[in-house]
């Protein structure tokens, strides 16, 4: 039988009041906060860690994947493009040259797949810049602070503050105790739907594997790549790694050789990923991921140093501060988008996001994947938008739409909507869709 304790009622001090509260400072939350602030709203961005960027920085998912249409034309713009421009100034990004984007030449594919730039099947080089996570943290700070966003870091979201079916802010815990932020509009960018979950919204769940990235330095990459490309060496390493329960997050698409690690933004540093089954909202699974994957990391490095030329002097320099999470809670909102619709290129009158994320069977002739505004709205709650991989969709749709550039577009659209709602004195569910679409286009976002 479960045991319970009773928590005494308490008076919670209000830390801030704002027009818009964004909970979660990952890619979606950053763009939501910047977009809302540039739209004239006062914005608080609440983040549990001491930096912004989420999976892109703290999770070491270093890829802004598939920003083009498969033929080299860039279709993912807006704040994604601005982030890239800022990273160039920091010398914090590696990009595929224009002449390679859309290439189906095997020599181009073999080269750029090591940076994850082939979009799922190793058939076409997609424009997929690789970022420096530390420089992206700095660029994210710049974007937020220049827009006037109030950054509330080291603040662990606890629960939504709801009155009469309207979300009016959130309660958080920190080293300074339990406090609250009140807002006219709250945007849930937690990735796991923490805000809508505690507010009582309807949702479903779907779990993709948990991961933990680790980075390895001091490698002779030419030597290592040459060995793995020769004969059956890659297949032998793959068999051996499985036998010793090493990394399981390598990439292997089509008929090309197995890939075990990805190149980063520094020439002699690579990153490995490995995954295990588990739930991103189960603390026991999260702890198990941290423990078991570090064990797999040690076994993998022992094997590579002993058996893969070029890795003799390799050293692990760090593991990601955050467990890699791909899906968990998914809002059941005013509209539930499906993978079938996305694959068929469904169109919507209230579409506010147009993306072309990586997926199997990708073809440049496929239409852009559109997301309607209704997918960001809970059915029975006012004052709340839900952005990022916890938007309203079925499991297949979330699996497709969860990538970093796509959720950045989601955040930018929701931030624009939140600012419009505040300026117009209406609920986020009542903003004028045509005006919102015009607003989004004016922010240099491609929207058919």
C-alpha positions as CSV (number, residue, x, y, z in Angstrom):
1,X,0.0,0.0,0.0
2,X,1.3,3.5,-0.9
3,X,2.0,5.8,2.0
4,X,1.3,9.5,1.9
5,X,2.1,12.5,3.9
6,X,0.1,15.8,4.2
7,X,1.8,19.0,3.2
8,X,0.8,22.0,5.1
9,X,-0.7,25.0,3.2
10,X,1.8,27.7,2.8
11,X,2.0,31.3,1.7
12,X,4.2,31.5,-1.4
13,X,5.9,34.8,-2.2
14,X,5.5,36.1,-5.7
15,X,9.0,36.5,-7.3
16,X,8.0,38.2,-10.5
17,X,4.9,39.3,-12.4
18,X,5.0,39.4,-16.2
19,X,3.0,39.4,-19.4
20,X,4.4,36.1,-20.5
21,X,6.0,33.2,-18.5
22,X,8.0,30.7,-20.5
23,X,8.8,27.5,-18.6
24,X,11.8,25.7,-19.9
25,X,14.8,27.3,-21.6
26,X,15.5,24.7,-24.3
27,X,15.4,25.5,-28.0
28,X,11.6,26.0,-28.0
29,X,11.6,28.0,-24.8
30,X,14.4,30.3,-25.9
31,X,12.6,31.1,-29.1
32,X,9.3,31.6,-27.4
33,X,10.8,34.0,-24.9
34,X,12.7,36.0,-27.5
35,X,9.7,36.2,-29.9
36,X,7.3,37.3,-27.2
37,X,9.7,39.9,-25.9
38,X,10.3,41.3,-29.3
39,X,6.5,41.4,-29.7
40,X,6.3,43.9,-26.8
41,X,5.6,41.6,-23.9
42,X,7.4,41.5,-20.6
43,X,8.8,38.0,-20.4
44,X,10.2,35.8,-17.7
45,X,12.1,32.6,-18.8
46,X,12.2,30.0,-16.1
47,X,15.0,27.3,-16.5
48,X,16.1,24.6,-14.1
49,X,19.7,24.6,-15.2
50,X,22.2,27.5,-15.2
51,X,22.2,27.8,-19.0
52,X,19.9,27.9,-22.0
53,X,19.7,25.6,-24.9
54,X,18.3,22.3,-23.4
55,X,19.1,19.3,-25.5
56,X,21.2,21.4,-28.0
57,X,23.6,22.5,-25.3
58,X,23.2,20.5,-22.1
59,X,22.2,17.3,-24.0
60,X,25.1,17.6,-26.5
61,X,22.7,17.0,-29.4
62,X,24.9,19.2,-31.4
63,X,23.0,19.1,-34.7
64,X,20.6,21.7,-36.2
65,X,19.4,19.0,-38.6
66,X,17.8,19.4,-42.0
67,X,17.3,23.1,-42.5
68,X,16.9,22.7,-46.3
69,X,14.4,21.1,-48.6
70,X,16.7,18.4,-49.8
71,X,17.9,20.3,-52.8
72,X,19.9,22.9,-50.9
73,X,17.2,25.6,-50.5
74,X,17.1,26.8,-46.9
75,X,13.5,26.6,-45.6
76,X,14.1,26.8,-41.8
77,X,14.7,30.4,-41.0
78,X,13.6,32.9,-38.4
79,X,15.3,32.6,-35.1
80,X,17.1,29.4,-36.2
81,X,18.8,31.4,-38.9
82,X,19.6,34.1,-36.4
83,X,21.2,31.6,-34.0
84,X,23.4,30.4,-36.8
85,X,24.5,33.9,-37.7
86,X,25.4,34.5,-34.1
87,X,27.4,31.3,-33.8
88,X,29.4,32.2,-36.9
89,X,30.6,35.3,-35.0
90,X,31.6,33.1,-32.1
91,X,33.4,30.6,-34.5
92,X,31.0,28.1,-32.9
93,X,29.6,26.2,-35.9
94,X,30.5,23.9,-38.7
95,X,28.4,24.1,-41.9
96,X,28.1,22.1,-45.1
97,X,29.3,24.2,-48.0
98,X,26.5,25.2,-50.4
99,X,27.8,23.1,-53.2
100,X,27.3,20.0,-51.1
101,X,23.8,20.7,-50.0
102,X,21.4,18.4,-51.8
103,X,24.2,16.3,-53.1
104,X,23.6,12.6,-53.7
105,X,27.3,11.9,-54.5
106,X,28.6,9.1,-52.3
107,X,31.8,10.9,-51.5
108,X,29.8,13.8,-50.2
109,X,27.5,11.5,-48.2
110,X,30.4,9.5,-46.7
111,X,32.0,12.7,-45.5
112,X,29.1,14.6,-44.2
113,X,27.2,11.6,-42.6
114,X,29.9,11.8,-39.9
115,X,28.4,15.1,-38.9
116,X,24.9,13.8,-39.2
117,X,24.1,15.8,-42.3
118,X,22.4,13.2,-44.4
119,X,18.9,13.4,-42.8
120,X,18.1,9.8,-42.0
121,X,19.0,7.5,-44.8
122,X,22.3,8.6,-46.2
123,X,20.9,9.4,-49.6
124,X,21.2,13.2,-49.7
125,X,23.4,15.7,-47.9
126,X,21.1,18.0,-46.0
127,X,22.1,21.4,-44.6
128,X,22.6,20.5,-40.9
129,X,25.1,22.7,-39.1
130,X,27.0,21.4,-36.0
131,X,27.1,23.7,-33.1
132,X,29.6,24.3,-30.2
133,X,27.4,23.8,-27.1
134,X,29.3,26.3,-25.0
135,X,29.1,29.0,-27.7
136,X,25.5,28.3,-28.2
137,X,24.9,28.9,-24.5
138,X,26.5,32.3,-24.9
139,X,24.6,33.1,-28.1
140,X,21.3,32.1,-26.4
141,X,22.1,34.5,-23.5
142,X,22.7,37.3,-26.0
143,X,19.5,36.7,-27.8
144,X,17.4,36.6,-24.7
145,X,19.0,39.5,-22.9
146,X,19.0,41.8,-25.9
147,X,15.3,41.1,-26.3
148,X,14.7,42.1,-22.7
149,X,13.9,38.7,-21.4
150,X,14.2,38.3,-17.6
151,X,16.2,35.1,-17.1
152,X,15.2,33.1,-14.1
153,X,17.9,30.3,-14.0
154,X,18.4,27.6,-11.4
155,X,14.6,27.6,-10.9
156,X,13.0,24.2,-10.8
157,X,9.4,24.3,-12.0
158,X,7.1,22.7,-9.4
159,X,3.5,23.2,-10.5
160,X,1.2,25.4,-12.5
161,X,-0.8,28.0,-10.7
162,X,-4.4,27.7,-11.9
163,X,-7.6,29.7,-11.1
164,X,-11.0,28.9,-12.5
165,X,-9.6,26.9,-15.5
166,X,-7.0,29.6,-16.4
167,X,-3.3,29.1,-15.9
168,X,-2.0,32.3,-14.3
169,X,1.6,31.4,-13.7
170,X,3.8,28.8,-12.0
171,X,5.4,27.9,-8.7
172,X,9.1,27.0,-8.6
173,X,11.6,25.7,-6.1
174,X,15.1,27.0,-5.8
175,X,17.9,27.7,-3.3
176,X,15.9,30.7,-2.4
177,X,12.9,28.6,-1.4
178,X,9.5,28.1,-3.0
179,X,8.2,31.2,-5.0
180,X,5.8,32.0,-7.8
181,X,5.8,33.9,-11.1
182,X,2.4,35.3,-12.2
183,X,1.7,35.9,-15.9
184,X,-1.1,36.6,-18.3
185,X,0.1,33.9,-20.6
186,X,2.2,30.8,-19.7
187,X,4.1,28.8,-22.4
188,X,5.0,25.2,-21.5
189,X,8.3,24.5,-23.2
190,X,9.4,21.8,-20.7
191,X,9.5,19.1,-23.3
192,X,7.8,16.7,-20.9
193,X,4.6,18.7,-20.5
194,X,5.3,19.5,-16.8
195,X,3.1,22.6,-16.8
196,X,0.0,21.1,-18.5
197,X,0.4,17.9,-16.5
198,X,0.3,19.8,-13.2
199,X,-2.5,22.0,-14.5
200,X,-4.7,18.9,-15.1
201,X,-4.8,18.9,-19.0
202,X,-5.5,15.7,-20.9
203,X,-2.5,14.0,-22.4
204,X,-1.1,10.7,-23.6
205,X,2.4,9.2,-23.3
206,X,4.9,7.7,-25.7
207,X,8.4,6.8,-24.7
208,X,11.4,6.8,-27.1
209,X,14.8,5.6,-25.6
210,X,16.7,7.7,-23.2
211,X,20.3,8.6,-24.1
212,X,23.5,10.1,-22.7
213,X,26.1,11.6,-24.9
214,X,29.8,11.5,-24.0
215,X,32.6,13.3,-25.8
216,X,36.1,11.8,-26.5
217,X,39.3,13.7,-27.4
218,X,42.8,13.0,-28.5
219,X,41.9,10.9,-31.5
220,X,43.7,10.4,-34.8
221,X,40.5,10.6,-36.8
222,X,42.0,9.8,-40.2
223,X,43.5,6.6,-38.8
224,X,40.3,5.6,-37.1
225,X,38.1,6.4,-40.1
226,X,40.4,4.5,-42.4
227,X,40.3,1.4,-40.2
228,X,36.6,1.4,-39.8
229,X,36.0,1.9,-43.6
230,X,38.3,-1.1,-44.5
231,X,36.9,-4.6,-45.2
232,X,34.6,-5.9,-42.5
233,X,36.2,-4.0,-39.6
234,X,33.1,-1.9,-38.9
235,X,31.0,-5.0,-38.7
236,X,33.4,-6.7,-36.4
237,X,33.5,-3.7,-34.1
238,X,29.7,-3.6,-34.1
239,X,29.5,-7.2,-33.1
240,X,32.1,-6.8,-30.4
241,X,30.5,-3.7,-28.9
242,X,27.1,-5.5,-28.7
243,X,28.8,-8.4,-26.9
244,X,30.4,-6.2,-24.3
245,X,27.2,-4.1,-23.9
246,X,28.9,-1.0,-25.1
247,X,27.4,2.0,-26.9
248,X,24.1,1.5,-28.8
249,X,23.5,4.9,-30.2
250,X,25.6,4.8,-33.3
251,X,24.2,5.5,-36.7
252,X,23.9,3.0,-39.6
253,X,21.7,3.9,-42.5
254,X,21.2,2.1,-45.8
255,X,24.1,0.0,-47.0
256,X,26.9,2.2,-45.8
257,X,29.4,1.3,-43.1
258,X,28.3,1.4,-39.4
259,X,28.9,4.7,-37.7
260,X,29.8,4.7,-34.0
261,X,30.5,8.3,-33.3
262,X,29.7,11.7,-34.7
263,X,32.2,14.5,-35.5
264,X,31.9,17.7,-33.5
265,X,33.1,21.2,-34.0
266,X,36.7,20.4,-32.9
267,X,38.9,18.3,-35.2
268,X,40.1,15.7,-32.7
269,X,36.9,15.4,-30.6
270,X,34.0,13.1,-31.4
271,X,30.7,12.4,-29.5
272,X,29.2,9.0,-28.8
273,X,25.6,8.4,-28.0
274,X,24.1,5.4,-26.4
275,X,20.5,4.6,-25.5
276,X,18.4,2.5,-23.2
277,X,14.6,2.1,-22.8
278,X,13.0,4.2,-20.2
279,X,10.7,7.0,-19.4
280,X,11.8,10.7,-19.3
281,X,9.3,11.3,-16.5
282,X,10.3,8.4,-14.2
283,X,13.1,9.3,-11.8
284,X,14.1,5.7,-11.4
285,X,14.6,5.3,-15.2
286,X,16.5,8.6,-15.3
287,X,18.9,7.5,-12.6
288,X,19.3,4.1,-14.3
289,X,20.2,5.8,-17.6
290,X,22.9,7.9,-15.9
291,X,24.4,4.8,-14.2
292,X,24.1,2.2,-16.9
293,X,25.2,4.3,-19.8
294,X,28.3,5.5,-18.0
295,X,29.2,1.8,-17.5
296,X,28.7,1.3,-21.3
297,X,30.9,4.3,-21.9
298,X,33.8,2.8,-19.9
299,X,33.5,-0.6,-21.6
300,X,33.3,1.1,-25.1
301,X,36.4,3.2,-24.4
302,X,38.4,0.3,-23.1
303,X,37.5,-1.6,-26.3
304,X,38.2,1.2,-28.7
305,X,41.6,2.1,-27.2
306,X,42.7,-1.6,-27.4
307,X,41.2,-2.4,-30.8
308,X,40.6,0.6,-33.0
309,X,43.7,2.3,-34.4
310,X,43.6,6.1,-33.8
311,X,42.0,5.7,-30.4
312,X,45.1,4.5,-28.5
313,X,45.5,7.8,-26.6
314,X,41.7,8.7,-26.5
315,X,40.3,10.2,-23.4
316,X,36.7,10.9,-22.3
317,X,36.5,14.7,-21.6
318,X,32.9,14.8,-20.4
319,X,29.4,13.4,-20.4
320,X,26.4,15.5,-21.1
321,X,24.9,17.4,-18.1
322,X,21.4,16.3,-19.2
323,X,20.0,12.9,-20.0
324,X,18.9,12.8,-23.6
325,X,15.1,12.8,-23.8
326,X,13.0,12.3,-27.0
327,X,9.4,11.9,-25.9
328,X,7.2,11.4,-22.9
329,X,3.9,13.3,-22.2
330,X,2.0,14.5,-25.3
331,X,-0.8,17.0,-24.9
332,X,-4.2,16.0,-26.1
333,X,-5.2,19.5,-27.3
334,X,-7.7,21.1,-29.5
335,X,-6.2,19.3,-32.4
336,X,-4.1,16.1,-32.4
337,X,-1.8,16.0,-35.4
338,X,-0.9,12.5,-36.7
339,X,2.1,11.1,-38.5
340,X,-0.2,10.1,-41.4
341,X,-1.2,13.7,-41.9
342,X,2.4,14.9,-41.9
343,X,3.5,12.2,-44.4
344,X,0.6,13.1,-46.7
345,X,1.4,16.8,-46.5
346,X,-1.8,17.9,-44.9
347,X,-2.6,21.7,-45.1
348,X,-4.4,23.7,-42.4
349,X,-5.9,27.2,-42.4
350,X,-4.3,27.9,-39.1
351,X,-0.8,26.5,-39.9
352,X,1.9,28.4,-38.1
353,X,4.9,26.1,-38.5
354,X,6.4,24.7,-41.7
355,X,9.3,22.3,-41.3
356,X,11.1,19.5,-43.2
357,X,12.6,17.4,-40.4
358,X,14.5,14.2,-41.0
359,X,12.6,11.0,-41.5
360,X,12.9,7.7,-43.3
361,X,11.8,7.7,-46.9
362,X,12.4,11.4,-47.1
363,X,12.1,12.7,-50.7
364,X,12.8,16.4,-51.7
365,X,9.5,16.2,-53.6
366,X,7.6,15.7,-50.4
367,X,5.7,18.7,-49.1
368,X,6.7,20.6,-46.0
369,X,5.3,19.4,-42.7
370,X,2.8,21.9,-41.4
371,X,1.6,22.3,-37.8
372,X,-1.7,24.0,-37.0
373,X,-1.9,26.5,-34.1
374,X,-4.6,24.3,-32.5
375,X,-1.9,21.8,-31.6
376,X,-0.5,24.2,-29.1
377,X,-3.7,24.8,-27.3
378,X,-5.1,22.6,-24.4
379,X,-8.8,21.7,-24.7
380,X,-10.0,23.0,-21.4
381,X,-7.4,25.4,-20.1
382,X,-7.0,29.1,-20.9
383,X,-3.9,31.2,-20.6
384,X,-1.6,28.3,-21.7
385,X,0.3,27.4,-24.8
386,X,2.3,24.2,-25.2
387,X,5.3,24.2,-27.5
388,X,8.0,21.7,-28.4
389,X,8.0,17.9,-28.4
390,X,5.1,17.8,-25.9
391,X,2.6,19.5,-28.3
392,X,-0.7,17.8,-29.2
393,X,0.1,14.9,-31.6
394,X,0.2,11.2,-31.8
395,X,3.4,9.3,-31.0
396,X,4.4,9.0,-34.7
397,X,4.0,12.8,-35.2
398,X,6.0,13.6,-32.1
399,X,8.8,11.3,-33.2
400,X,9.0,13.2,-36.4
401,X,8.6,16.8,-35.1
402,X,10.8,16.6,-31.9
403,X,14.0,17.8,-33.6
404,X,15.7,21.0,-32.5
405,X,15.1,23.3,-35.5
406,X,11.4,22.3,-35.7
407,X,10.8,23.0,-32.0
408,X,12.5,26.3,-32.3
409,X,10.0,27.3,-35.0
410,X,7.2,26.1,-32.6
411,X,8.6,28.3,-29.9
412,X,8.8,31.3,-32.2
413,X,5.2,30.9,-33.3
414,X,3.9,30.5,-29.7
415,X,5.9,33.5,-28.5
416,X,4.4,35.7,-31.2
417,X,0.9,34.4,-30.3
418,X,1.4,35.1,-26.6
419,X,2.5,38.7,-27.2
420,X,-0.4,39.3,-29.5
421,X,-2.8,37.9,-26.9
422,X,-1.4,40.2,-24.2
423,X,-1.4,43.2,-26.5
424,X,-5.0,42.5,-27.6
425,X,-6.3,41.6,-24.2
426,X,-7.6,38.2,-25.3
427,X,-6.9,34.6,-24.5
428,X,-4.3,32.8,-26.5
429,X,-7.0,30.7,-28.0
430,X,-8.7,33.8,-29.5
431,X,-5.8,35.5,-31.4
432,X,-6.5,36.3,-35.0
433,X,-4.9,33.5,-37.0
434,X,-4.3,35.6,-40.1
435,X,-2.6,38.3,-38.2
436,X,-0.5,35.7,-36.3
437,X,0.6,34.2,-39.6
438,X,1.5,37.6,-41.0
439,X,3.4,38.3,-37.8
440,X,5.4,35.0,-38.1
441,X,6.3,35.7,-41.8
442,X,7.4,39.2,-40.8
443,X,9.9,37.5,-38.5
444,X,11.6,35.9,-41.5
445,X,10.0,32.6,-41.0
446,X,9.1,30.6,-44.1
447,X,5.4,29.8,-44.0
448,X,3.6,28.8,-47.2
